[in-house]
């Protein structure tokens, strides 16, 4: 099979290789997915660069997200799954070989049925971006009439989070950095969009909430944005964090104490079985209803995997980057 891999951490063009490897064979309880697409996420490029963790295997085929068709099953997996269209999650989490290849083997439960109405390109966006969005909105306990501030509304996770929050009837305020990203956030259903480079976010949130503040903040970079929280959160509000740009950062502890603010962290790779099942049910329902808008910013061939990593790493693209494998 054709695959991309790296054998040391470093810059994309220096360490990524595209070549031939043997087809993997499924073991007990496993399926083999003949991949059509592979999703490129920020965590993938950070892992390859060695920014979040050092390489743990002699050779790594990157990427956790992908979509394709089951073409082989191992012992214990019903033959009825052969030919099933599926999408994957956690394919490369604590595993050497992920989805940046023509085939991947993984436990059967990690290959989730993909409805015929969803393309393989869409399937490559569901694992990290949509599952994270589903879990953060569940964690935020968004309800009809509640008000959420979702940071970075044009990002892959936030774009889905806006939609899922609106499906629950919540009012969504989001932040962006350009008019183009504002248009993407509005297309996702955001009620109010704040350009943080041109507007005072705290003042605008107070204006939009009649001075009350929001019920919850969905935060993609807690290290950068902690100082904003006292300006936007109501007393007893909630902060749900799914990302950080730094290992450490100052925290307004007195505000958290006196405001009785709750701070919850979400790490999509380590959800409990119950949390995973809830997120999968949310995703299945949203896909079946045909209510999701998908923001696929770029589709590139496997041979351009280094360019895809560089695009994600640079922040030049707003949305999901997908590799076409087949």
C-alpha positions in Angstrom: 0.0 0.0 0.0 1.0 3.6 -0.5 1.6 5.4 2.8 3.2 8.5 4.4 5.4 8.1 7.5 8.1 9.6 9.6 10.8 8.0 11.7 11.9 11.1 13.7 10.4 14.4 14.7 11.0 17.5 12.7 9.8 19.8 9.9 7.3 18.2 7.5 9.4 18.3 4.4 12.4 16.9 6.2 10.8 13.9 7.9 7.7 12.9 6.0 8.3 10.1 3.4 5.7 8.7 0.9 6.3 5.2 -0.3 5.2 1.6 -0.3 4.5 -0.6 2.8 2.8 -4.0 3.2 -0.9 -4.1 3.6 -1.8 -4.6 7.3 -3.8 -7.6 8.3 -6.6 -7.3 10.9 -6.2 -9.2 14.2 -8.9 -10.5 16.5 -11.7 -7.9 16.9 -10.2 -5.7 14.2 -11.2 -4.5 10.8 -9.2 -3.2 7.9 -10.4 0.0 6.3 -9.4 0.7 2.7 -9.1 4.4 3.1 -10.3 7.0 0.7 -9.5 10.1 2.8 -7.4 11.1 5.8 -8.0 14.1 8.0 -5.0 16.4 8.9 -5.5 18.0 12.3 -3.4 20.4 14.4 -2.6 17.6 16.8 -1.2 15.5 14.0 1.3 18.2 12.9 2.3 19.0 16.5 3.0 15.3 17.1 5.1 15.0 13.9 7.0 18.1 14.9 7.6 16.8 18.4 5.9 19.8 20.0 3.3 17.8 22.1 5.0 14.4 22.4 8.1 12.7 21.1 8.0 9.9 18.6 7.2 6.7 20.4 7.6 4.1 17.6 10.4 3.4 15.1 8.0 4.4 12.3 4.8 6.4 12.5 2.0 6.7 9.9 0.3 9.9 11.1 -3.4 11.0 11.4 -6.2 9.7 13.6 -9.1 10.6 11.3 -10.1 9.1 8.0 -12.9 7.4 6.0 -13.2 4.5 3.7 -14.6 1.0 3.3 -14.0 -2.1 5.4 -12.4 -4.7 3.1 -11.2 -7.3 5.6 -12.2 -8.4 9.1 -10.4 -10.3 11.8 -11.6 -13.1 14.1 -14.6 -12.2 16.1 -15.9 -9.5 13.7 -19.0 -10.4 11.7 -18.4 -10.8 7.9 -21.5 -8.6 7.4 -19.2 -5.6 8.1 -17.4 -6.2 4.8 -18.1 -3.4 2.4 -19.3 -1.0 5.1 -18.6 2.7 4.6 -17.0 4.0 7.8 -15.1 6.8 9.5 -12.4 6.4 12.2 -11.4 8.0 15.4 -8.1 7.7 17.4 -6.5 5.6 14.7 -3.0 6.8 15.6 -3.5 7.6 19.2 -1.1 5.4 21.2 -0.7 3.4 18.0 2.1 3.5 15.4 0.0 3.4 12.2 -2.8 5.9 11.5 -4.8 6.9 8.4 -2.3 8.5 6.2 -2.1 5.4 4.1 -4.2 3.3 1.7 -5.3 1.0 4.5 -5.4 0.9 8.3 -6.4 -1.8 10.8 -8.0 -0.9 14.1 -10.6 -2.3 16.6 -14.0 -2.7 15.1 -15.6 -0.1 17.3 -13.2 2.6 16.1 -14.7 2.2 12.5 -18.1 3.9 12.7 -20.7 3.6 10.0 -20.8 6.5 7.6 -24.2 7.2 6.0 -24.4 7.2 2.2 -25.4 10.9 2.4 -21.9 11.8 3.7 -18.9 11.8 1.5 -15.6 10.3 2.4 -14.2 13.9 2.6 -16.8 14.7 5.3 -16.0 11.4 7.0 -12.4 12.5 7.5 -13.6 15.5 9.5 -15.7 13.6 12.1 -13.1 12.1 14.4 -11.3 14.9 16.1 -13.2 18.1 15.0 -16.8 16.9 15.3 -16.4 14.6 18.2 -14.6 17.3 20.2 -17.4 19.7 19.3 -20.1 17.2 20.4 -18.4 16.6 23.7 -17.7 20.3 24.6 -21.3 21.2 23.9 -22.5 18.3 26.0 -20.0 19.3 28.8 -21.2 23.0 28.6 -24.7 21.7 29.2 -26.0 24.1 26.6 -29.8 24.5 26.8 -32.4 26.5 24.9 -32.0 30.1 25.8 -28.5 29.8 27.3 -25.7 32.0 25.9 -22.3 30.6 24.8 -19.1 32.4 23.8 -17.3 30.1 21.4 -13.8 31.3 20.6 -12.3 31.0 17.1 -15.6 30.5 15.3 -14.1 29.6 11.9 -11.9 26.8 13.3 -12.7 23.2 12.6 -14.0 22.4 16.1 -15.7 25.7 16.7 -17.5 25.6 13.4 -19.2 22.4 14.4 -19.7 23.5 18.0 -21.6 26.6 16.8 -24.0 24.3 14.9 -24.5 21.8 17.7 -25.2 24.6 20.2 -27.7 26.2 17.9 -29.4 22.8 17.5 -30.0 22.9 21.2 -31.5 26.3 21.0 -28.6 28.2 22.6 -27.6 31.7 21.6 -24.0 31.7 20.2 -21.5 34.5 20.3 -18.2 33.8 18.6 -14.9 35.5 17.9 -13.0 35.6 14.7 -10.0 37.4 13.2 -11.2 38.5 9.8 -14.3 39.3 7.7 -13.7 36.1 5.8 -13.8 34.0 9.0 -16.8 36.0 10.2 -18.7 34.8 7.1 -17.8 31.2 7.9 -19.0 31.6 11.5 -22.3 33.2 10.3 -22.8 30.3 7.8 -22.5 27.9 10.7 -25.3 29.8 12.5 -23.6 32.1 15.0 -26.0 34.7 16.3 -23.3 37.3 16.9 -19.7 37.5 15.5 -17.0 39.6 17.1 -13.8 40.5 15.2 -11.3 40.5 18.1 -8.8 42.4 16.0 -11.1 45.3 15.5 -13.5 45.2 18.5 -13.3 45.0 22.2 -14.5 41.5 22.9 -15.4 42.1 26.6 -17.3 45.3 25.9 -19.2 43.6 23.0 -20.2 40.6 25.0 -21.5 42.8 27.8 -23.5 44.8 25.3 -24.9 41.6 23.7 -25.9 40.1 27.1 -27.2 43.3 28.7 -24.3 43.3 31.1 -25.0 39.8 32.4 -22.2 37.9 30.7 -22.4 34.5 29.0 -23.4 31.2 30.7 -20.4 29.3 29.3 -17.2 29.8 27.3 -15.9 27.2 24.9 -12.2 27.9 24.7 -9.6 26.6 22.1 -6.6 28.4 23.6 -6.9 28.9 27.4 -3.3 30.1 27.7 -3.9 33.1 25.4 -7.5 34.0 26.5 -7.7 33.4 30.3 -7.5 37.2 31.0 -10.7 37.7 28.9 -12.8 35.5 31.1 -13.6 38.0 33.9 -14.9 40.4 31.2 -17.4 37.9 29.6 -18.6 35.3 32.1 -21.5 35.6 34.5 -21.2 34.5 38.1 -21.2 30.7 38.5 -20.4 30.5 34.8 -18.6 27.6 33.1 -15.4 27.4 31.0 -14.9 24.3 28.8 -11.4 24.1 27.5 -10.3 21.8 24.6 -7.0 23.4 23.7 -4.1 25.5 24.7 -1.3 27.3 22.9 1.1 27.1 25.9 1.9 24.7 28.7 1.3 27.3 31.4 -0.4 30.7 31.8 -1.7 33.1 34.4 -5.2 32.4 35.9 -7.4 35.2 37.5 -7.9 33.1 40.6 -9.7 35.7 42.7 -12.3 36.0 39.9 -12.7 32.3 39.7 -13.1 32.1 43.5 -15.5 34.9 44.1 -17.5 34.2 40.9 -17.6 30.5 41.7 -16.5 29.7 38.1 -16.2 26.1 37.0 -13.3 25.1 34.7 -13.5 21.8 32.8 -11.0 20.4 30.4 -11.8 18.2 27.4 -9.3 15.8 25.9 -11.0 14.0 23.0 -8.5 11.2 22.8 -9.3 10.0 26.3 -13.1 10.1 26.6 -14.8 7.5 28.7 -16.9 4.8 27.0 -20.0 6.6 28.1 -18.8 10.0 26.9 -17.8 8.5 23.6 -21.1 6.8 23.1 -22.9 10.1 23.8 -20.8 12.0 21.3 -21.2 9.2 18.6 -25.0 9.4 19.1 -25.0 13.2 18.7 -22.9 12.9 15.5 -25.1 10.1 14.0 -28.2 12.1 14.7 -26.8 15.3 13.2 -25.6 13.4 10.1 -28.9 11.6 9.7 -30.8 14.9 9.9 -28.6 16.5 7.3 -28.3 19.6 9.4 -24.5 20.0 9.5 -22.5 22.5 7.4 -19.0 21.1 6.7 -16.1 23.5 6.2 -13.5 21.6 4.2 -10.9 24.2 3.4 -8.6 22.0 1.2 -8.4 18.5 -0.3 -4.9 17.5 -1.3 -3.4 14.2 -2.7 -1.4 11.9 -0.5 1.8 12.9 -2.4 1.3 16.5 -1.0 1.2 15.4 2.7 4.0 17.7 3.6 2.3 20.7 2.1 -0.9 19.7 3.9 0.9 19.6 7.2 2.5 23.0 6.5 -0.9 24.5 5.6 -2.4 23.4 9.0 0.7 24.4 10.9 0.8 27.9 9.4 -2.9 28.6 10.2 -3.4 29.8 6.6 -6.5 27.7 6.2 -9.8 28.1 8.1 -11.4 24.7 8.3 -10.5 21.1 7.7 -7.6 19.9 5.5 -8.2 16.5 4.0 -5.9 14.2 2.0 -7.4 12.2 -0.8 -5.9 8.7 -0.6 -7.6 6.6 -3.2 
